[in-house]
């Protein structure tokens, strides 16, 4: 899924979630994308989901990438809850951008 945001393009790749879960995932991504947009005008924010079966649980692996004029930030997180993995990936990238660009807010 590709969405155009005011700051840049948001890409959600291989998200195998039902309709309600996708709504929650999009809200998490939009909220964090807005926060990232306060620090840099990113060209692209991309999240890719992989699902891996481990013992009795599904593990969701989220790989994230933000491309912005000052460079690129990447992150990867794994969790049994897809929303936690999405949020942790985005938060990690936000913190890295805050430290590299500096606090605007």
Secondary structure by P-SEA (a helix, b strand, c coil): cccccccbbbbbccccccaaaaaaaaaaaaaaaaaaaacccccbbbbbbbbbbcccbbbbbbbbbbbcccbbbbbccccccaaaaaaaaaaaaaaaaaaaacccc
